[in-house]
Amino acid sequence: MSATPSLYTGSIRIIDVEDAHVAHNYHPLPVVIAKGEGVWVTDVEGKRYLDLLSAYSALNFGHGHPALLAAATEQLGRLTLTSRAYHNDRLGVFAAALAKLCGKDLVLPMNTGAEAVETGIKVARAWAYRVKGVTPDAATVVVANGNFHGRTTTIVGFSDDPQARDDFGPYAAGFVSVPFGDAAAIEAAITPDTAAVLLEPIQGEGGVVIPPVGYLRAVREICDRHNVLFIADEIQSGLGRVGETFACDREGVVPDLYLLGKALGGGILPVSAVVGNADVLGVIRPGEHGSTFGGNPLAAAVGLRVVEMLDTGEFQRRASALGEHLEAKLDELVGHGVTTVRIAGLWAGVDIDPAYGTGREIAEKLLARGVLVKDTHGQTIRIAPPLVIRATELDWAVEQLKLVLAD
């Protein structure tokens, strides 16, 4: 039985309906977005907001980018899904372009970021047994404290965030956690059974935590010396966000496997991938891993256009230049309600002085002023606008934050 349209009009009523019928696995800000264009979204009552979250970097190119909509619309009229039981005419072209962007041979397409991480873990274990010669069922993966790689039961098992981990066990064995940013701790954790080191080059959910300069280079050297795979989770940090194509590029480092997602789908649909060379990713055999929707023609068409847009370097350059502009503006707030600013490209973690409120409280006050951000870990707000944002829009957003802190 369908409800009358009036049942769902007005933001308060819509939120009430959602609360009544959607599981409470999120705590959204009290705004109901109805449409978006570029860096701006509009709620059901017609109020506009500057989007500084970009759906956790899934909207790197903004809402409704014309080139991405055109790619999706054209493909919608042709073919959307075949499963991998058959070939389709879009997947190979997309995979070739993405592999070239990454400097690798092969692409294993999936849908969500968590699927990419799970796939990377499976590949690393298979490589350990079939190539490195690790004893069956003994392979381990070194991970970092403060990580966020997704929310499957395997992944939350090696999280140290109680909110993500508590009450979801028992957990899978085979993971060893060390402090993030400490290369010596990684080396100390490696044994003959170690298959891989799995890291976010920058920890996004942790509050845009940037490791010391030289850390990624040290990790690469350690992995090479011990015959261990280096897996870089670039799901949030990759595809232009930090002013380079990948966060690993900031140190000239190439991992054995890239884990990609979010922006790869252009903000239109979920697209993820594991990208690596044949000597690693080639260990997976037919029937051992898959996805009904992974590599579907619609996803491949949109993903191909994303790669083509990144090939120009325009978005990387914008993120770099505008990130420097944003950093200068945010630094002015340190000591005036802000304790610390961490920034890489157009991706910032801003720690709020507890005397001025929690991150959630500041996010709600910014919402009232037409700016959308999201809090994390109590006192931090994250800023990650679409890469198409203008300097004047960043200035306006920082001015709103300044006014909120002054209140």
Residue pairs with C-beta under 8 A, 6 or more apart in sequence:
7 13
7 17
8 14
8 17
9 44
10 44
10 45
11 30
11 31
11 32
11 43
11 44
11 45
14 32
14 44
15 30
15 32
29 363
29 364
29 367
29 372
29 374
30 364
30 367
31 43
31 49
31 367
31 372
32 43
32 44
33 41
33 42
33 43
33 44
33 49
34 42
34 43
34 44
35 41
35 42
36 42
36 51
36 63
36 64
37 62
37 63
37 64
38 62
38 63
38 64
38 386
38 388
39 50
39 51
39 62
39 63
39 385
39 386
39 388
39 389
39 390
39 393
40 48
40 49
40 50
40 51
40 63
41 48
41 49
41 51
41 63
41 372
42 48
42 49
43 49
47 370
48 370
49 367
49 370
49 371
49 372
50 370
50 371
50 372
50 385
50 393
50 396
50 397
51 59
51 63
51 372
51 385
51 386
52 371
52 372
52 373
52 383
52 384
52 385
52 397
53 372
53 373
53 374
53 382
53 384
53 385
54 60
54 62
54 267
54 384
54 385
54 386
55 262
55 267
56 204
56 236
56 262
56 374
56 384
57 204
57 235
57 236
57 237
57 239
57 241
57 262
57 263
57 347
57 384
58 262
58 263
58 265
58 267
59 263
59 267
59 386
60 239
60 240
60 241
60 262
60 263
60 267
60 315
60 386
60 387
61 68
61 263
61 266
61 267
61 306
61 309
61 315
61 386
61 387
61 388
62 267
62 386
62 387
62 388
62 389
63 267
63 386
65 266
65 267
65 388
67 305
67 309
68 266
68 267
68 268
68 302
68 305
68 306
68 309
69 268
70 305
71 266
71 301
71 302
71 304
71 305
72 266
72 268
72 269
72 298
72 301
72 302
74 301
75 90
75 297
75 298
75 301
75 302
76 298
78 297
79 88
79 89
79 90
79 297
79 298
80 296
80 297
80 298
81 292
81 293
81 296
81 297
81 298
82 88
82 296
82 297
83 292
83 293
83 296
84 290
84 291
84 292
84 294
84 295
88 295
88 296
88 297
88 300
89 297
90 297
90 300
90 301
90 304
91 109
91 295
91 297
91 300
93 300
93 304
94 107
94 109
94 295
94 300
94 301
94 303
94 304
94 307
95 106
95 107
95 109
95 295
95 300
97 304
97 307
97 308
97 311
98 107
98 260
98 264
98 273
98 275
98 303
98 304
98 307
99 105
99 106
99 107
99 275
101 245
101 307
101 310
101 311
102 246
102 258
102 275
103 254
104 258
104 275
104 276
104 277
104 281
105 276
105 277
105 278
105 281
105 282
106 275
106 276
106 277
106 278
106 281
106 282
107 273
107 274
107 275
108 119
108 123
108 273
108 274
108 275
108 281
108 284
108 289
108 294
109 271
109 272
109 273
109 291
109 294
109 295
109 299
109 300
110 116
110 119
110 272
110 273
110 274
110 291
110 294
111 270
111 271
111 272
111 291
111 293
111 294
111 299
112 150
112 261
112 270
112 272
113 149
113 150
113 235
113 236
113 259
113 261
113 262
113 272
114 149
114 150
114 151
114 152
114 155
115 272
115 291
115 294
116 235
116 259
116 260
116 261
116 272
116 273
116 274
117 149
117 150
117 152
117 155
117 198
117 233
117 235
117 259
118 150
118 152
118 154
118 155
119 259
119 274
119 289
120 196
120 198
120 231
120 233
120 257
120 259
120 274
121 141
121 154
121 196
121 198
122 284
122 288
122 289
123 257
123 274
123 276
123 280
123 281
123 283
123 284
124 139
124 141
124 195
124 196
124 198
124 229
124 231
124 257
125 139
125 141
125 174
125 195
126 283
126 284
126 288
127 195
127 196
127 229
127 280
127 283
128 134
128 139
128 193
128 194
128 195
128 196
129 136
129 139
130 283
131 279
131 280
131 283
132 195
132 227
134 192
134 193
134 195
135 193
138 193
139 174
139 193
139 194
139 195
140 174
140 175
140 176
140 191
140 193
140 194
140 195
141 158
141 174
141 175
141 176
141 194
141 195
141 196
141 197
141 198
142 175
142 176
142 177
142 178
142 186
142 189
142 190
142 194
142 196
142 197
142 198
142 228
143 149
143 158
143 175
143 176
143 177
143 178
143 197
143 198
143 199
144 177
144 178
144 179
144 180
144 181
144 199
144 200
144 203
145 160
145 177
145 178
145 179
145 180
146 160
146 161
146 180
146 203
146 206
146 209
147 158
147 159
147 160
147 177
147 180
147 198
147 199
147 200
147 203
147 206
148 159
148 161
148 164
148 200
148 203
148 204
148 205
148 206
149 155
149 159
149 198
149 200
149 233
150 156
151 164
153 168
153 171
153 172
154 171
154 172
156 164
156 165
156 168
156 171
157 165
157 168
157 169
157 171
157 172
157 175
158 171
158 175
158 177
159 165
160 177
165 171
176 189
176 194
178 185
178 186
178 188
178 189
179 185
180 199
180 203
180 206
180 209
180 211
181 209
181 211
181 212
181 215
183 215
183 218
183 219
183 222
186 197
186 219
186 222
187 222
187 226
190 197
190 222
190 226
190 228
194 226
194 228
195 228
195 229
196 223
196 228
196 229
196 230
196 231
196 256
196 257
197 219
197 222
197 223
197 228
197 229
197 230
197 231
198 231
198 233
199 219
199 230
199 231
199 232
199 233
200 232
200 233
200 234
200 236
200 237
201 211
201 216
201 232
201 233
201 234
201 237
201 246
201 247
201 248
201 250
202 208
202 209
202 210
202 211
202 236
202 237
202 242
202 247
202 344
202 347
203 209
204 236
204 237
204 347
204 382
205 236
205 376
206 376
206 377
207 342
207 349
207 351
207 376
207 377
207 380
207 382
208 342
208 343
208 344
208 347
208 348
208 349
208 382
209 342
209 349
210 342
210 344
213 251
214 251
215 251
216 248
216 250
216 251
216 253
217 251
217 252
217 253
219 230
219 253
220 230
220 253
220 254
220 255
222 228
223 229
223 230
223 256
229 256
229 257
229 280
230 253
230 255
230 256
230 257
231 255
231 256
231 257
231 259
232 246
232 247
232 248
232 253
232 255
232 257
232 258
232 259
233 259
234 246
234 247
234 248
234 258
234 259
234 260
235 259
235 260
235 261
235 262
235 272
236 262
237 246
237 247
237 344
237 347
238 245
238 246
238 247
238 258
238 260
238 263
239 245
239 246
239 260
239 262
239 263
239 264
239 306
239 310
240 263
240 310
240 315
240 316
240 319
240 345
240 387
241 247
241 263
241 319
241 344
241 345
241 346
241 347
241 384
241 387
242 250
242 319
242 323
242 344
242 345
242 346
242 347
243 250
243 316
243 317
243 319
243 320
243 323
243 344
243 345
243 346
244 250
244 316
244 320
244 345
245 310
245 316
246 258
247 344
248 254
248 255
250 344
256 276
256 277
256 280
257 274
257 275
257 276
257 280
257 281
258 273
258 274
258 275
258 276
259 272
259 273
259 274
260 272
260 273
260 274
260 275
261 270
261 271
261 272
261 273
262 272
263 306
264 271
264 272
264 273
264 303
264 306
265 271
265 272
265 299
265 302
265 303
265 306
266 302
266 303
266 305
266 306
268 302
269 298
269 299
269 302
270 299
271 299
271 302
271 303
273 303
274 281
275 281
293 299
309 315
310 316
315 387
315 388
318 346
318 387
318 388
319 345
319 346
319 387
320 345
322 346
322 387
322 389
322 391
322 394
323 343
323 344
323 345
323 346
323 347
323 348
325 391
325 394
326 343
326 346
326 348
326 383
326 394
326 398
327 341
327 343
327 348
329 394
329 395
329 398
330 338
330 341
330 343
330 348
330 350
330 383
330 398
331 341
332 402
333 341
333 350
333 398
333 401
333 402
333 405
334 340
334 341
336 402
336 405
336 406
337 352
337 353
337 356
337 405
337 406
338 350
338 351
338 352
338 353
338 405
339 351
339 352
339 353
339 379
340 349
340 350
340 351
341 348
341 349
341 350
341 351
342 348
342 349
343 349
346 383
346 384
346 385
346 387
346 389
347 382
347 383
347 384
348 382
348 383
348 384
349 376
349 380
349 381
349 382
349 383
350 380
350 381
350 382
350 383
350 401
351 379
351 380
352 358
352 359
352 362
352 379
352 380
352 381
352 405
353 379
354 379
356 362
356 405
357 365
358 375
358 378
358 379
359 375
359 376
359 377
359 378
359 379
359 380
359 381
360 375
362 373
362 375
362 381
362 401
362 404
362 405
363 373
363 374
363 375
363 381
365 404
365 407
366 372
366 373
366 381
366 400
366 401
366 404
369 400
369 403
369 404
370 400
371 397
371 400
371 401
373 381
373 382
373 383
374 381
374 382
375 381
375 382
376 382
383 397
385 393
385 394
385 397
